[in-house]
Amino acid sequence: MSRKMIIWLIVFLVVLSGAIYFYKEFNRTNADLTKVNADYRVEDLSFLNEFVKNDTLTGRKYNGKVIEVTGNVKSIEKDEMGYSTILLGDASSLSAVRCSMDSVYQSDAASLANGTSVTIRGICTGYNADELGLGADVILNRCVIVKPKD
């Protein structure tokens, strides 16, 4: 083989590898959280209090991680597109853990009632501090309701 053929073969293999990588990334989907193990299991009030005490340090610990939080349903909100957000926490407090349901599992939220104890798994994406007296919120996205194993 000539030197020119070897160079073209290397270029072809590099381009092919790049094309395969970009194809896989373009078609990648998020993992279904019903099948993912939680990085942390917490209670709603202790989870909130941990953020209130030191939101920077706690954010580094939990942000981007899969969290399984257990607590009482404070309320269920629906936005204009029909997507549900479950608020966990003490009914007398303005603060809550806001669990935005995964679009695939929206119907699971309809079966819950206020005051019901529930365990929800989601990705922690941040904390909204109570700066205006409206209550603090810990935000979980792509949430699913954890069903007890039979």
Beta strands, then each sheet from edge to edge (+ up, - down):
strand 1: 40-43
strand 2: 66-78
strand 3: 84-88
strand 4: 96-101
strand 5: 117-128
strand 6: 137-145
sheet 1: 1+ 2+ 3- 4+ 6+ 5-
end
